[in-house]
Amino acid sequence: MTPTAPAGAVLNVPAATPAQAAAHYAARLAFEADVSDVHADLTSGAPGIVVVYTRSKAAWDQGRIPGALHLPTAQITDLAPRLIDPAHTVVTYCWGPGCNGATRAALAFALLGYQVKEMLGGFEYWAREGFAYDTAAGPQQRPVDDLTAPRSGISCAC
């Protein structure tokens, strides 16, 4: 009997079927939005979303998306019904990919009956893509980080 060669690291666990993959990626898009899409909707005034920053007051003062609502995760259950129209989709964000605060906030909104998406990359990637943000000291903007977005500042059009 000839031994079977290892499949390699990528195929050590076989890939999903195309139908399973389509269902998985469609579900991810139903739960997530990226910073470029959120920026495009806020810039165009697209209706139907409310962007919610879920971190502390100190983090809010340090930097936030213009037009975002500050609602720390611990206060969502008490304040969301008074502040957010349930007909809108809530987009939660926190600091960045190393923080799951936006995920916890998204869960809290979902448990209250809101449609919700989590913004991938959080505030970190908002700033790294060169989008303007507000601080306690006023508006700020950093140069585009060319590891996250084209140097031209024009959307990558993924």
C-alpha positions as a printed Julia matrix, in Angstrom:
158×3 Matrix{Float64}:
   0.0    0.0    0.0
   1.39   3.38  -1.01
   1.07   6.08   1.64
  -0.99   9.09   0.67
   0.94  12.33   0.42
  -0.19  14.99   2.89
  -2.63  17.46   1.4
  -0.64  20.44   2.64
  -1.57  23.07   5.17
  -4.32  24.72   3.13
  -6.07  21.53   2.1
  -5.42  19.58   5.29
  -9.07  20.39   5.96
 -10.85  20.14   2.6
 -12.49  23.26   1.2
 -16.26  23.61   1.55
 -18.5   22.85  -1.37
 -19.35  25.83  -3.56
 -22.89  25.88  -2.13
 -21.57  25.84   1.46
 -19.08  28.59   0.62
 -21.78  30.75  -0.98
 -24.02  30.4    2.08
 -21.13  31.21   4.42
 -19.99  34.33   2.55
 -23.52  35.59   2.04
 -24.08  35.25   5.78
 -20.87  37.15   6.55
 -21.97  40.03   4.32
 -25.31  40.09   6.15
 -23.46  40.53   9.46
 -20.53  42.76   8.47
 -19.73  45.99   6.64
 -16.32  47.47   5.91
 -15.16  51.0    6.63
 -15.19  52.03   2.96
 -18.84  51.04   2.57
 -19.82  52.8    5.81
 -17.91  55.9    4.69
 -19.61  55.84   1.28
 -23.07  55.61   2.85
 -22.4   58.36   5.38
 -20.91  60.61   2.69
 -23.81  60.07   0.29
 -26.43  60.4    3.01
 -27.8   56.94   2.28
 -30.8   56.4    4.55
 -31.44  53.62   7.01
 -28.24  53.24   9.05
 -27.14  54.49  12.44
 -23.43  54.15  13.23
 -22.77  53.46  16.92
 -19.42  53.77  18.71
 -19.4   51.39  21.66
 -16.3   52.41  23.65
 -15.73  54.68  26.63
 -16.01  58.47  26.83
 -12.19  58.75  26.8
 -12.03  56.72  23.57
 -14.89  58.79  22.08
 -12.96  61.98  22.83
  -9.81  60.53  21.26
 -11.53  59.84  17.94
 -14.82  58.82  16.34
 -16.59  58.71  13.01
 -18.39  61.98  12.23
 -22.11  61.5   12.77
 -21.71  58.4   14.92
 -23.75  57.98  18.07
 -21.83  57.28  21.29
 -23.48  54.41  23.12
 -21.18  52.25  25.24
 -22.12  48.58  25.18
 -23.15  48.54  28.86
 -25.77  51.24  28.16
 -27.33  49.78  24.99
 -30.17  47.91  26.71
 -31.27  51.02  28.62
 -30.69  53.75  26.04
 -31.08  52.26  22.56
 -34.9   52.09  22.59
 -35.01  55.84  23.37
 -32.27  56.9   20.95
 -32.47  54.66  17.89
 -35.37  54.07  15.53
 -35.85  50.29  15.27
 -36.52  50.71  11.55
 -32.84  51.58  11.04
 -29.96  49.15  10.74
 -27.36  49.71  13.43
 -23.68  49.55  12.46
 -21.49  48.98  15.52
 -17.81  49.69  15.77
 -15.12  49.86  18.41
 -11.38  50.38  18.26
 -10.15  47.79  15.76
  -9.82  44.17  14.79
  -8.18  43.27  18.1
 -11.28  44.34  20.03
 -14.57  42.46  20.19
 -16.55  45.33  21.72
 -18.42  45.93  18.48
 -19.35  42.24  18.39
 -20.71  42.4   21.94
 -22.62  45.58  21.08
 -24.03  43.99  17.92
 -25.29  41.09  20.04
 -26.93  43.5   22.49
 -28.71  45.29  19.62
 -29.81  42.01  18.05
 -31.25  40.84  21.38
 -33.27  44.08  21.46
 -34.68  43.29  18.02
 -32.55  45.63  15.88
 -31.08  44.71  12.54
 -27.35  45.13  13.03
 -24.0   44.87  11.27
 -20.51  45.12  12.68
 -18.03  47.43  10.93
 -14.88  45.45  10.23
 -11.63  47.11  11.2
 -13.27  49.58  13.56
 -11.98  53.07  14.18
  -8.4   51.94  13.55
  -9.09  51.13   9.91
 -11.31  54.19   9.5
  -8.3   56.35  10.39
  -5.82  54.18   8.46
  -7.87  54.55   5.28
  -7.47  58.31   5.63
 -11.08  59.15   6.44
 -11.69  62.28   8.53
 -12.69  61.79  12.13
 -13.75  63.95  15.05
 -11.95  64.34  18.38
 -12.56  66.4   21.5
 -10.06  68.9   20.03
 -11.83  69.06  16.65
 -11.68  67.33  13.26
  -8.6   65.26  12.37
  -7.4   63.27   9.38
  -4.37  61.07   8.88
  -2.65  60.22   5.62
  -3.82  57.07   3.89
  -1.94  53.98   5.08
  -1.03  52.33   1.8
  -1.12  48.92   3.49
  -4.9   49.31   3.87
  -6.0   51.54   0.96
  -4.63  52.89  -2.33
  -2.31  55.88  -1.89
  -4.58  57.89  -4.17
  -7.25  57.77  -1.47
  -9.68  56.45  -4.07
 -11.59  53.39  -2.94
 -10.05  50.05  -3.86
 -13.44  49.08  -5.32
 -13.24  45.57  -3.88
